[in-house]
Structure formats: C-alpha cells, structure tokens
Amino acid sequence: MVLMNVIKIGGYIMMFNELAKQVKRLGNSRTRELRKSRTKNLIIGAGIGSAVGVAAGILFAPKSGKETRHIIADRTGETVKNLKENVTATKDKIFASAEEKKKETTK
C-alpha cells in the first residue's frame, strides 16, 4: 500500500515537472517573439527616421539644389567606388584563403 502511494506521488511529481517545463518553454517562446518584434520595429523606425532626416537635410540645406545634387552625385560615386574596391579586396582575400586551405589539405 505504501509502495503504491509512493509510485502515485512519483507520477504526480513527474507530471508537474513536465508541466513546469512546458510553461517555461512557452514563456521563453513568447519572450523571443517579443524581442524579435521589438527589434523589427526598432529597425523600421531607424530606417524611417534616417530617410526623414536625409530628406530634411536636403530640403533645408544652405546650398542651392543644383549644388546639393552635384555633391550627392559625387559622394555617391565615391561610395560606390569604395564599395567596389572593398568587395574586390575581400574577394581576393577569400580566394587566397581558399587556395591556402586547399594546399594545406593536399599535403
């Protein structure tokens, strides 16, 4: 009789333990979803704020529209050129690293 009670109590403890694990998993899942949602909203807000800031800066710039467009075009060209150079340099590094790994594996 005592053994049966011990077995029942053990079963109840196992059920409560499993229930507690499920509640914890559900809480963690909700926390993750909430963090993802907040991060997404933050990124969207930062993007919109940046776009509004750029637009306001262009509209209220002390230079004429023609000068401002010329400056924007020049800086955009410089940025594209720098980006191409960085991509090429990174590509070269990756290929060199791959060749080095290839040589190490063939030894």
C-alpha angles and dihedrals in degrees: 000000000000090000091054090052091050090050092049092049090048089051092051091049091052091050092049091047091052090046090051090051091051092049090050091049091049091050092049091049092052091047091052092048091049091050091049091050093049092047091049091050091048092052092047091048092048091050093049092045091050092050092049090048093051092047092049091047092053094045095048098037114135092229128078121268093251092053092045092051090049091051091047091049092049094048092045090052091049091048093050091048092050091046092052091049092049092048091049092048091048091048091051091050091050092049091047091049091048091050090049092051090047091053091047092052094048093054 
